[in-house]
Amino acid sequence: MQVRDVLKSKGGRVISIEIDANVCEAIALLVQNNIGSLPVLDGAGGLVGMFSERDVLRGIHNRGEGFGRVKVVDVMSHNPITCDLDDDVDDVMGKMSERRIAKVPVLSDEKLVGIVSVGDVIKVMYERLHSENQHLMTYIHGTF
């Protein structure tokens, strides 16, 4: 199964933020959309980093109350792990596990086209296993 199959099942809607936005704007987007991270894009729409809830917690702990005025680019994770539409889901899941990351931006021709989360991968894998189980049970019991 490929990453493109996961995006087909979940949809390709991506909430992102521009590189020159501040942390308050980013937090507002996270809360309004009930999401845990945002891809950070440059002026040409290229992915430059990821801003997450963890960045918020670290920033407030380390910088205090003025943290909301800081630019996202100054606190985001640079050079995030990414995947391609044609990548195998099992390989992406391995990257997520190895790097302890919950979301991987999906690129096509170096443009952001989606995000795959651990939950997305688990859902697709569960559905695949459930379907295979149903087929095997039908085969075993001879009901076609």
C-alpha positions in Angstrom: 0.0 0.0 0.0 1.3 3.4 -0.9 1.0 6.8 0.8 -1.3 8.0 -1.9 -3.8 5.3 -0.8 -3.8 6.7 2.7 -4.4 10.3 1.4 -7.3 9.1 -0.8 -8.9 7.6 2.3 -8.5 10.6 4.5 -8.5 13.5 2.0 -5.7 15.8 1.1 -6.7 18.9 3.1 -3.7 20.5 4.7 -3.7 23.4 7.1 -0.3 25.2 7.0 1.3 28.4 8.1 3.6 30.9 6.4 7.2 31.3 7.6 6.7 34.9 8.7 3.8 34.2 11.0 4.2 34.4 14.8 3.5 31.8 17.4 0.2 33.3 18.4 -1.1 32.9 14.9 0.1 29.3 14.7 -1.5 28.4 18.1 -4.8 29.9 16.8 -4.7 27.6 13.7 -3.8 24.6 15.8 -6.8 25.2 18.2 -9.3 26.3 15.5 -8.6 23.1 13.4 -8.1 20.7 16.4 -4.7 19.6 15.0 -1.3 19.0 16.7 1.1 20.4 14.1 1.5 22.7 11.1 3.7 22.5 8.1 5.6 25.8 7.7 5.8 27.0 4.1 8.0 29.6 2.4 6.7 32.2 0.1 6.8 29.8 -2.9 4.8 27.1 -1.0 7.9 25.0 -0.2 8.0 23.1 3.0 10.7 24.5 5.4 9.7 23.0 8.7 7.0 21.8 11.1 5.5 23.7 14.1 3.9 21.5 16.8 2.3 21.5 20.2 5.6 20.4 21.6 7.3 23.5 20.2 4.7 25.6 22.0 5.3 23.8 25.3 9.1 24.1 25.0 8.8 27.8 24.0 6.6 28.8 26.9 8.8 26.9 29.3 12.0 28.4 28.0 10.9 31.9 26.9 7.9 32.8 29.1 5.0 35.1 28.3 6.6 36.9 25.3 6.8 33.6 23.4 3.6 34.4 21.4 5.3 37.2 19.5 8.2 35.0 18.3 8.3 34.1 14.6 7.4 30.5 13.9 10.6 30.0 11.9 12.6 30.6 15.0 11.1 27.8 17.0 9.9 25.2 14.4 11.6 21.9 13.6 13.7 22.4 10.5 14.2 19.9 7.8 11.3 17.5 8.7 11.2 13.9 7.7 9.0 13.7 4.6 7.6 11.1 2.3 6.4 10.8 -1.3 3.0 9.8 -2.7 4.6 6.6 -4.0 6.3 5.6 -0.8 5.3 2.3 0.8 3.2 2.9 4.0 5.2 0.3 5.9 8.4 2.2 5.2 6.8 5.5 6.3 5.5 3.7 9.5 9.1 2.5 10.1 10.4 6.1 9.8 7.7 7.3 12.2 8.6 4.7 14.8 12.4 5.1 14.4 12.3 8.9 14.6 9.4 9.0 17.2 7.3 11.4 15.0 3.6 11.3 14.7 3.1 13.2 11.4 5.0 13.1 8.2 4.4 15.7 5.4 3.8 14.2 2.0 5.5 15.9 -1.0 4.9 15.6 -4.7 7.4 17.5 -6.9 8.7 19.2 -3.8 5.2 20.6 -3.0 3.2 19.7 0.1 0.2 17.6 -0.9 -0.8 16.1 2.5 0.2 14.9 5.9 0.2 11.3 7.1 -0.3 10.7 10.8 0.2 7.6 12.9 -3.6 7.4 13.3 -4.1 7.5 9.5 -1.6 4.6 9.0 -3.2 2.6 11.8 -6.7 3.1 10.4 -5.7 2.0 6.9 -3.8 -1.0 8.2 -6.7 -2.0 10.5 -9.1 -1.8 7.5 -6.8 -3.8 5.4 -6.4 -6.5 8.1 -10.2 -6.6 8.7 -10.9 -7.1 5.0 -8.3 -9.8 4.7 -9.7 -11.5 7.8 -13.2 -11.4 6.3 -11.9 -13.0 3.0 -10.1 -15.7 4.9 -13.2 -16.5 7.0 -15.3 -16.7 3.9 -12.8 -19.0 2.3 -12.5 -21.2 5.4 -16.2 -21.5 5.9 -16.9 -22.0 2.2 -19.5 -19.2 2.0 -19.1 -17.3 -1.2 
